[in-house]
Amino acid sequence: MKQISIEVVIKNSEFSEPNEWNEFKEERNAWLVEFPYNVVVATSYLEMDNVQNWLTEKCGSKGISWDVYFYYKESYDFGYAEYFFQDEHISNLFTKEIPNFYGVFYNNRKLKTNEQGDYFEVN
């Protein structure tokens, strides 16, 4: 998992026509009103499972709201996601935690992805 900019998503995205992005931008702006703090990442689905657990632990008991939008897949289980937060502190904690998120594969190997979707093993 790696933090990236929304511009990377737009450049490489499914929004092939300029008006498609403009239409979606209105919906995204509505989310940003409710969730003013956002973090865009290149990630695998398995890393997103780890993120889900972390967010449930950090936010669930405190009643802090968050949301996620998965933009599209670059490969089988890798793509771009944007996390939205109501709480700036949680957003900052999440950003600092990004290097520590990993996915667990069927053989209990812990793997991470880089921004190209390549996997590498972590201890």
Secondary structure, 3 states (H helix, E strand, C coil): CEEECHHHHHHCCCCCCHHHHHHHHHHHHHHHHHCCEEEEEEEEHHHHHHHHHHHHHHHHHHCCCEEEEEEEEEECCEEEEEEEECCHHHHHHHHHHHHHCCEECCCCCEEEECCCCCEEECC
